[in-house]
C-alpha cells in the first residue's frame, strides 16, 4: 500500500484529479484543508514489501516499551504522513530490537493476546445482551399490539359499522396500520358512504393531523445534529443534506462532522461519501475534539453532526445543546420501524426539533412513525426514498405520501375486498380500555 498526496483548490477538484491520475476506484484515506487548499491522501496498491529481517536480540517487552516511547515523542513537522511514519519506525528500531516474526514472540503473545481476547469477548457480550434486550422488547410490543387489536375489533363490532367501513378496517389491518391509529381513522370516517368517500375521509383526517404539526425547512443552514438508532441511515442523510447545501452555495461553507461514532468502518464510510459529494468532513471522538472543531468551523454556513448511536440519545442531545448554543437536534427514523420501535428510538420525554424519515423505498407508508409523530406533535422535516446519498432529500408532503395507499384502499373497497360483505356479528364488548387509543 502506497500513499499519494494531492492538492487542489477544493474537494471536488481534488477528487477529479485523483480519479484522473489513479482511476475511479482510488481509495481516499483523508481529506483536510492545508494553507487554503484541500489536501487528499489516497492509497494505492503496490507490491508487498519484503519480509523483515530477523533481529539478533531483544524481547517483546522491550519492543513494546520502545514503541510507547516513540509515540510519546513529537513527530516531524509538516504534512508528509509517509515521512512521519518512517521516522516513527526508525525510532522504535533504534531503541530496541525484537526477534522475527514479532507476532510469534513468546514474550509478546502472552501479554497481548489475552487483553485483546478479553476486550473482544466483552464487546461481543455487550452486543449479545443488547440484541436479546431488543428481541424481548419487540415481543412485548407485539403482544401489546395484539391485545389492543383485539380490543379495537371487539369495540368496532359492537358499533355495528357499515360493511364498507368494516372492510376498510380489515384492509388497514392487513396494511400494517397500528390498532390505535386504525381505530381513529375508522371513527373519523363513520359518516362517509361509498369507497371513495371513506378513503378520502381517512386520508384527509391523517393528512390534517400531520399538517397541523407544522412545517420545518430542510436543515440546509445553521448547526444541526442527527441522532437515531444504528442503521437508521444517519450518515447517508447527513451527506445528502450537505450535498444539497453545497450545490446551493459553496462547498467550503459546508462541513460534515462525525461525532462519537465508534462503529468499525464508520469514519471511512463518511469520508468516501463526503468525497463523492464534494464536501469536507471532519472527525471528533469526544467533546474536547468537538470544541476544537467548533472554533475552526464557526464561520461555516452549515455544520452537520453525524452523531453515533447513543444508549441515552435524549441525554446526549441535551449535553450537545448545552455545549453548542443554537444547535438543532433531529431524530432520523427509518420508515420500516414499528410503532413500538419508533417510540423506543424517540426516548422518554424527548423534545426533538424535527424528525427525518429514511428508507421509504423499504416501506410504502411508515404507519408506525406517522402515529408516533401525531402522538408527540413533532413535524417531519424531510424524507428519503433512495439509498444513494447523491439523491436529494425531499421536503415532507403528507398528500404525496398518502395518495397511493388510500387510493389503493378505495379500489379495494370498490372491488368488495377485503373482509366480509356485511357488518360483523354483534359482540357484547365494551370500548377499548382508557388510554388505549392514545
LUMNUFI-545011 format. One record per residue (C-alpha): residue number from 0; residue in one letter; z, x, y. Coordinates in steps of 0.001 Angstrom, whole numbers, always signed. Each point is the difference from the previous one (the first is absolute). Layout:
ATOM num residu       Z       X       Y
ATOM NUM      a       Z       X       Y
...
***
This chain:
ATOM num residu       Z       X       Y
ATOM   0      x      +0      +0      +0
ATOM   1      x   -1012   +1389   +3416
ATOM   2      x    +942   -1384   +3411
ATOM   3      x   -2433    -170   +2931
ATOM   4      x    +835    -682   +3646
ATOM   5      x   -2239   -2134   +2233
ATOM   6      x    +392    -572   +3753
ATOM   7      x   -1723   -2791   +1917
ATOM   8      x    +501   -2109   +3110
ATOM   9      x   +1274   -3036   -1958
ATOM  10      x    +800   -1115   -3529
ATOM  11      x   -3300   -1738    -598
ATOM  12      x   -2022   +3052   +1047
ATOM  13      x   +2160   +2261   -2154
ATOM  14      x    -500   -2240   -3022
ATOM  15      x   -3755    -107    +524
ATOM  16      x     -68   +3802    +237
ATOM  17      x   +2083    +343   -3190
ATOM  18      x   -2302   -2380   -1858
ATOM  19      x   -3094   +1838   +1188
ATOM  20      x   +1377   +3371   -1077
ATOM  21      x   +1754    -791   -3274
ATOM  22      x   -1342   -3372   -1166
ATOM  23      x   +1198   -3582    +152
ATOM  24      x   +2703    +584   -2661
ATOM  25      x   +1842   +2602   +2054
ATOM  26      x   +3795    -335    -236
ATOM  27      x   +1865     -82   +3323
ATOM  28      x   +3399   +1713    -227
ATOM  29      x   +1298    -449   +3548
ATOM  30      x   -1023   -1171   +3457
ATOM  31      x   +1697   +1009   +3249
ATOM  32      x    -614    +668   +3693
ATOM  33      x    -378   +3655   +1029
ATOM  34      x    -584    +967   +3642
ATOM  35      x   -1703   -3266    +871
ATOM  36      x   -2148     -19   -3121
ATOM  37      x    +363   -1486   -3477
ATOM  38      x    +581   +2394   -2882
ATOM  39      x    -946   -1042   -3533
ATOM  40      x   +1065   +2048   -3007
ATOM  41      x   -2139    -773   -3048
ATOM  42      x    +322   +1192   -3587
ATOM  43      x   -2902   +1332   -2077
ATOM  44      x    -176    +639   -3727
ATOM  45      x    -524   +3688    -812
ATOM  46      x    +188   +2140   -3106
ATOM  47      x   +3524    +145   -1489
ATOM  48      x   +1963   +3130    +999
ATOM  49      x    +590   +2722   -2595
ATOM  50      x   +3201     -35   -1997
ATOM  51      x   +2858   +1773   +1830
ATOM  52      x    +944   +3393   -1324
ATOM  53      x   +3385    +140   -1718
ATOM  54      x   +2777   +1694   +1910
ATOM  55      x   +2092   +2719   -1521
ATOM  56      x   +3461   -1165    +860
ATOM  57      x   +2023   -2746   +1666
ATOM  58      x   +1181   -3420   -1017
ATOM  59      x    -325   -3625    +991
ATOM  60      x   +3150     +12   +2108
ATOM  61      x   -1265   +2896   +2094
ATOM  62      x   -3325   -1718    +566
ATOM  63      x   +1700   -3245   +1017
ATOM  64      x   +2213   +1876   +2466
ATOM  65      x   -3023   +1830   +1383
ATOM  66      x   -1908   -3230    +427
ATOM  67      x   +2908   -1635   +1872
ATOM  68      x    +341   +3033   +2218
ATOM  69      x   -3722     +85    +745
ATOM  70      x     -79   -3676    +909
ATOM  71      x   +2929    +496   +2376
ATOM  72      x   -1922   +2602   +1991
ATOM  73      x   -2463   -1156   +2677
ATOM  74      x   -3675     +49    -941
ATOM  75      x   -2647   +1687   +2178
ATOM  76      x    -955   -1947   +3109
ATOM  77      x   -3341   -1699    +236
ATOM  78      x   -1869   -2744   -1795
ATOM  79      x   -1310   +2057   -2964
ATOM  80      x   +1643   -1660   -2981
ATOM  81      x   -1578   +2443   -2438
ATOM  82      x   +1507   +3008   +1777
ATOM  83      x   +3412   -1644     +13
ATOM  84      x    -190    -724   -3717
ATOM  85      x   -1094   +3568    -767
ATOM  86      x   +2851   +1390   +2069
ATOM  87      x   +2484   -2201   -1824
ATOM  88      x   -1261   +1172   -3377
ATOM  89      x    +115   +3625   +1118
ATOM  90      x   +3631    -276   +1136
ATOM  91      x   +1070   -1476   -3318
ATOM  92      x   -1838   +2724   -1894
ATOM  93      x   +1585   +2759   +2131
ATOM  94      x   +3518   -1344    -480
ATOM  95      x     +32    -424   -3769
ATOM  96      x   -2271     -32   -2995
ATOM  97      x     +90   -2229   -3036
ATOM  98      x   -1319    +240   -3515
ATOM  99      x   -3306   -1799    -628
ATOM 100      x    -544   -2797    -484
ATOM 101      x   +2784   -1269   +2259
ATOM 102      x     +41   -3459   -1604
ATOM 103      x    +922   +1525   -3330
ATOM 104      x   +2829   +2173   +1329
ATOM 105      x   +3231    -838   -1894
ATOM 106      x   +1960    +423   +3226
ATOM 107      x   -2126   -2471   +1977
ATOM 108      x    -488   -2777   -2538
ATOM 109      x   +3704    -751    -692
ATOM 110      x    +737    -118   +3738
ATOM 111      x   -2951   -2103   +1136
ATOM 112      x    -951   -2309   -2842
ATOM 113      x   +3341   -1846    -338
ATOM 114      x    +144    -733   +3728
ATOM 115      x   -3598   -1229     +87
ATOM 116      x    +501   -2069   -3143
ATOM 117      x   +3184   -1534   +1386
ATOM 118      x   -1714    -943   +3270
ATOM 119      x   -2945   -1504   -1851
ATOM 120      x   +2298   -1953   -2306
ATOM 121      x   +2008   -1306   +2934
ATOM 122      x   -3164   -1144   +1785
ATOM 123      x   -1280   -1661   -3178
ATOM 124      x   +3315   -1796    -469
ATOM 125      x     -77   -1245   +3577
ATOM 126      x   -3544   -1333    -425
ATOM 127      x    +937   -1667   -3280
ATOM 128      x   +3041   -1682   +1539
ATOM 129      x   -2071   -1203   +2944
ATOM 130      x   -2625   -1407   -2363
ATOM 131      x   +2597   -1795   -2126
ATOM 132      x   +1615   -1457   +3110
ATOM 133      x   -3384   -1200   +1256
ATOM 134      x    -770   -1682   -3340
ATOM 135      x   +3383   -1720     +14
ATOM 136      x    -557   -1262   +3525
ATOM 137      x   -3464   -1289    -879
ATOM 138      x   +1332   -1848   -3054
ATOM 139      x   +2794   -1564   +2044
ATOM 140      x   -2481   -1032   +2699
ATOM 141      x   -2317   -1479   -2650
ATOM 142      x   +2842   -2052   -1464
ATOM 143      x    +961   -1247   +3436
ATOM 144      x   -3612    -936    +759
ATOM 145      x    -322   -1883   -3300
ATOM 146      x   +3199   -1919    +678
ATOM 147      x   -1115    -907   +3504
ATOM 148      x   -3431    -989   -1282
ATOM 149      x   +1570   -2416   -2482
ATOM 150      x   +2153   -1531   +2734
ATOM 151      x   -3016    -434   +2282
ATOM 152      x   -2057   -1640   -2744
ATOM 153      x   +2799   -2426    -822
ATOM 154      x    +458    -843   +3653
ATOM 155      x   -3721    -566    +513
ATOM 156      x    -139   -2166   -3116
ATOM 157      x   +2754   -2176   +1390
ATOM 158      x   -1987    -535   +3207
ATOM 159      x   -2948   -1684   -1784
ATOM 160      x   -2605   +2125   +1773
ATOM 161      x   -3669   -1085     -55
ATOM 162      x   -2119   +1463   -2783
ATOM 163      x   -2009   +2290   +2293
ATOM 164      x   +3142   +1429   +1558
ATOM 165      x   +1473    +584   -3454
ATOM 166      x   -3141   +1849   -1048
ATOM 167      x    +164   +2010   +3224
ATOM 168      x   +3551   +1046    -848
ATOM 169      x   -1123   +1053   -3488
ATOM 170      x   -2896   +1998   +1473
ATOM 171      x   +2343   +1801   +2407
ATOM 172      x   +2343    +828   -2879
ATOM 173      x   -2890   +1481   -2013
ATOM 174      x   -1039   +2008   +3066
ATOM 175      x   +3413   +1675     +88
ATOM 176      x   +1423   -1742   +3067
ATOM 177      x   +3814    +312     -33
ATOM 178      x   +1799   -3241    -830
ATOM 179      x   +1748    -287   +3369
ATOM 180      x   -3215    +485   +1981
ATOM 181      x   -1867   -2369   -2299
ATOM 182      x   +2580   -2746    +530
ATOM 183      x    -302    +310   +3757
ATOM 184      x   -3821    -138    -117
ATOM 185      x     +24   -3071   -2226
ATOM 186      x   +2554   -1729   +2210
ATOM 187      x   -2081    +757   +3103
ATOM 188      x   -3117   -1564   -1554
ATOM 189      x   +1726   -3156   -1248
ATOM 190      x   -1867   -2275   +2423
ATOM 191      x   -3424   +1538    -641
ATOM 192      x   -2538   -1787   -2160
ATOM 193      x   -3013   +1549   -1661
ATOM 194      x    -619   +3569   -1265
ATOM 195      x   -1232   +1431   +3291
ATOM 196      x   +2744   -1656   +2037
ATOM 197      x   +2740   +1271   -2325
ATOM 198      x   -1342   +3562     +13
ATOM 199      x    -488     -84   +3780
ATOM 200      x   +3534   -1297    +581
ATOM 201      x   +1528   +2762   -2147
ATOM 202      x   -2130   +2683   +1635
ATOM 203      x    +843   -1215   +3499
ATOM 204      x   +3712     -51    -816
ATOM 205      x     +73   +3563   -1320
ATOM 206      x   -2351   +1360   +2687
ATOM 207      x   +2121   -1626   +2691
ATOM 208      x   +3158   +1556   -1403
ATOM 209      x   -1641   +3455     -40
ATOM 210      x   -1494    -376   +3480
ATOM 211      x   +3398   -1064   +1331
ATOM 212      x   +1327   +3438    -949
ATOM 213      x   -2079   +1471   +2831
ATOM 214      x   -2654   +2682    +116
ATOM 215      x    +518   +3718    +379
ATOM 216      x   -2709   +2467    +911
ATOM 217      x   -1179   +2654   -2406
ATOM 218      x   +2374   +2979    +271
ATOM 219      x   -2582   +2264   +1650
ATOM 220      x   +2121   +1264   +2880
ATOM 221      x   +3594   +1160    +327
ATOM 222      x   +2520   +1241   -2550
ATOM 223      x     +12   -1776   -3365
ATOM 224      x   +1645    +547   -3388
ATOM 225      x   -1313   -1485   -3237
ATOM 226      x   +2531    -875   -2709
ATOM 227      x    -511   -1593   -3383
ATOM 228      x    +558    +310   -3743
ATOM 229      x   -1630   +2782   -1973
ATOM 230      x   -3652    -766    -667
ATOM 231      x    -281   -2566   +2791
ATOM 232      x   -2847   +1893   +1677
ATOM 233      x   +1872   +1401   +3020
ATOM 234      x   -1954   +3255    +119
ATOM 235      x   -3399   -1684    -155
ATOM 236      x   +1039   -2539   +2630
ATOM 237      x   +1305   +2755   +2300
ATOM 238      x   -3234   +1989    -337
ATOM 239      x   -2046   -3168    +494
ATOM 240      x   +1781    -870   +3257
ATOM 241      x    -123   +3610   +1263
ATOM 242      x   -3736    +119    -631
ATOM 243      x    -570   -3255   +1875
ATOM 244      x   +2023   +1288   +2955
ATOM 245      x   -1883   +3318      -6
ATOM 246      x   -3356   -1797     +77
ATOM 247      x   +1144   -1956   +3050
ATOM 248      x   +1155   +3092   +1878
ATOM 249      x    +402   +3663    -914
ATOM 250      x   +1126   +1401   -3324
ATOM 251      x   +2306   +2424   +1831
ATOM 252      x   +1957   -2956   +1390
ATOM 253      x    +936   -1164   -3512
ATOM 254      x   +2504   +1570   -2391
ATOM 255      x    +960    -821   -3589
ATOM 256      x   +3438   +1134   -1152
ATOM 257      x   +1208     +13   -3598
ATOM 258      x   +3754    -509    +229
ATOM 259      x   +2543    +370   -2825
ATOM 260      x   -2636    -534   -2684
ATOM 261      x    +948   +2122   -3008
ATOM 262      x   -2455   -1455   -2490
ATOM 263      x   -2019   +2563   -1902
ATOM 264      x   -3396    +352   +1666
ATOM 265      x    +782   -2344   +2902
ATOM 266      x    -517   +2638   +2684
ATOM 267      x   -3235   +1222   -1571
ATOM 268      x   -1299   -3560    -149
ATOM 269      x    +760    -608   +3658
ATOM 270      x   -1670   +3253   +1058
ATOM 271      x   -3196    -807   -1887
ATOM 272      x    -152   -3567   +1341
ATOM 273      x    +791   +1112   +3555
ATOM 274      x   -2689   +2670    -124
ATOM 275      x   -2545   -2535   -1207
ATOM 276      x   +1032   -2328   +2838
ATOM 277      x    -195   +2813   +2578
ATOM 278      x   +3613    -252   +1228
ATOM 279      x   +2724   +2681     +15
ATOM 280      x   +3004    -347   -2280
ATOM 281      x   +3468   +1543     -92
ATOM 282      x   +2955     +94   -2355
ATOM 283      x   +3717    -482    +674
ATOM 284      x   +2401    +402   -2899
ATOM 285      x   +3097   -1074   +1889
ATOM 286      x   +1345   -1138   +3360
ATOM 287      x    +122   +3531   +1453
ATOM 288      x   -3713    +532    -678
ATOM 289      x    -712   -3458   +1402
ATOM 290      x   +1743    +914   +3260
ATOM 291      x   -2237   +3064    +354
ATOM 292      x   -3108   -2070    -610
ATOM 293      x   +1146   -2596   +2517
ATOM 294      x     +30   +2645   +2719
ATOM 295      x   -3402   +1315   -1033
ATOM 296      x   -1668   -3407    -348
ATOM 297      x   +1617   -1736   +2939
ATOM 298      x   -3276    -352   +1915
ATOM 299      x   -2005   -1575   -2827
ATOM 300      x   -1270   -3531    +530
ATOM 301      x    +797    -954   -3604
ATOM 302      x   +2453   +1545   -2438
ATOM 303      x    +231   -1551   -3470
ATOM 304      x   +2859    +906   -2333
ATOM 305      x    -776    -415   -3688
ATOM 306      x   +3580    -359   -1264
ATOM 307      x    +686    +705   -3651
ATOM 308      x   +1481   -2760   -2145
ATOM 309      x   +3685    -395    +853
ATOM 310      x   +2823   -1395   -2112
ATOM 311      x   +1429   -1608   +3122
ATOM 312      x   -3017    -681   +2239
ATOM 313      x   +2001   -2092   +2468
ATOM 314      x   +2478   +2796    +675
ATOM 315      x   -2813   +2555    +198
ATOM 316      x   -1876   -2126   +2542
ATOM 317      x   +3113    -422   +2133
ATOM 318      x    +655   +3746     -69
ATOM 319      x   -3557    +741   +1088
ATOM 320      x    +170   -2534   +2821
ATOM 321      x   +3134   +1705   +1282
ATOM 322      x   -1624   +3426    -154
ATOM 323      x   -3390   -1083   +1386
ATOM 324      x    +317   -2448   +2916
ATOM 325      x   -2887   -2439    +168
ATOM 326      x    -803    +291   -3695
ATOM 327      x   -1452   -3083   -1700
ATOM 328      x    +675    -344   -3713
ATOM 329      x   -2477   -1850   -2222
ATOM 330      x    +359    -986   -3635
ATOM 331      x   -3048    +533   -2216
ATOM 332      x    -225   -2579   -2783
ATOM 333      x   -2623    -154   -2766
ATOM 334      x   -1567   -3424    -430
ATOM 335      x    +853    -240   -3690
ATOM 336      x   +3776      +5    +511
ATOM 337      x   +1923   -2950   -1336
ATOM 338      x   +2305   -1890   +2340
ATOM 339      x   +3046   +1679   -1568
ATOM 340      x   -1499   +3500    +270
ATOM 341      x   -1010    -664   +3603
ATOM 342      x   +3550   -1080    +869
ATOM 343      x   +1408   +3120   -1633
ATOM 344      x   -2428   +2247   +1905
ATOM 345      x    +891   -1812   +3201
ATOM 346      x   +3681    +882    -271
ATOM 347      x   +3045   -2016    +890
ATOM 348      x    +156   -1002   +3634
ATOM 349      x   -2828   +2330   +1007
ATOM 350      x   -1790    -482   +3284
ATOM 351      x   -3489   +1487    -161
ATOM 352      x   -2426     +37   +2894
ATOM 353      x   -2759   -1262   -2259
ATOM 354      x   -1441     +43   -3489
ATOM 355      x   -3239   +1659   -1131
ATOM 356      x   -1744   -1425   -3061
ATOM 357      x   -1894   +2239   -2434
ATOM 358      x   -1903    -366   -3283
ATOM 359      x   -1517   -3386    +738
ATOM 360      x   -2768   +1029   -2401
ATOM 361      x   +2547    -302   -2851
ATOM 362      x   +1207   -3474    +948
ATOM 363      x   -1945   -2915   +1467
ATOM 364      x   +2930   -1424   +1961
ATOM 365      x   +3399   +1729    +409
ATOM 366      x   +2053   -3138    -553
ATOM 367      x   +3292   +1824    -515
ATOM 368      x    -420   +2086   +3164
ATOM 369      x   -1046   -3037   +2039
ATOM 370      x   +3114   -1888   -1057
ATOM 371      x   +2140   +3004    +925
ATOM 372      x   -1569    +260   +3469
ATOM 373      x    +531   -3708    +658
ATOM 374      x   +3611    +249   -1158
ATOM 375      x    +762   +3090   +2103
ATOM 376      x   -2063    -974   +3057
ATOM 377      x   -1801   +3335    +379
ATOM 378      x   -3727    +209    +875
ATOM 379      x   -2575   +1677   -2200
ATOM 380      x   -1744   +2718   +1995
ATOM 381      x   -3077    +952   -1983
ATOM 382      x   -1487    -112   -3454
ATOM 383      x   -2026   +2305   -2207
ATOM 384      x   -2220   -1172   -2831
ATOM 385      x   -1560   +3327   -1002
ATOM 386      x   +1571   +3071   -1650
ATOM 387      x   -2117   +2411   +2077
ATOM 388      x   +1868   +1346   +3039
ATOM 389      x   -3317    +212   +1868
ATOM 390      x    -267   -3814    +109
ATOM 391      x   +1632   -1519   +3078
ATOM 392      x   +3053   -2224    -144
ATOM 393      x    -486   -3485   +1414
ATOM 394      x   +2269   -2058   +2181
ATOM 395      x   +1657   -2762   -1993
ATOM 396      x   -1886   -3304     +68
ATOM 397      x   +1752   -2846   -1813
ATOM 398      x   -3076   -2232     -50
ATOM 399      x   -2197   +2683   -1564
ATOM 400      x   +2625    +762   -2637
ATOM 401      x    +595   -3630    -973
ATOM 402      x   -3542   -1431    +163
ATOM 403      x   -1040   +1085   -3491
ATOM 404      x   +3075   -1075   -2004
ATOM 405      x    +327   -3417   +1599
ATOM 406      x   -3754    -504    -203
ATOM 407      x    +298    +667   -3734
ATOM 408      x   +2884   -2484    -138
ATOM 409      x   -2146   -2714   +1579
ATOM 410      x   -2790    +654   -2508
ATOM 411      x   +2424    -102   -2935
ATOM 412      x   +1491   -3297   +1168
ATOM 413      x   -3456   -1489    +486
ATOM 414      x    -883   +1002   -3576
ATOM 415      x   +3169   -1625   -1299
ATOM 416      x   +1678   +3221   -1116
ATOM 417      x   +2640   +1198    -650
ATOM 418      x   +2870   -2257   -1030
ATOM 419      x    +166   -3563   -1292
ATOM 420      x   -2141   -2724   +1507
ATOM 421      x   +2894   -2220    +914
ATOM 422      x   +3504    +389   +1401
ATOM 423      x   +2568   +1680   -2253
ATOM 424      x   +2543   -2111   -1850
ATOM 425      x   +3016    -890   +2049
ATOM 426      x   +2948   +2315    -604
ATOM 427      x   +3539    -708   +1015
ATOM 428      x    +425   +3293   +1793
ATOM 429      x   +1588    +845   +3280
ATOM 430      x   -1578   +2128   +2706
ATOM 431      x    +271   +3787    -385
ATOM 432      x   +3364   +1519    +689
ATOM 433      x    +886    +646   +3609
ATOM 434      x   -1574   +3200   +1283
ATOM 435      x   -2565    +158   -2823
ATOM 436      x   -2881    -396   +2432
ATOM 437      x   +1315   +2455   +2522
***
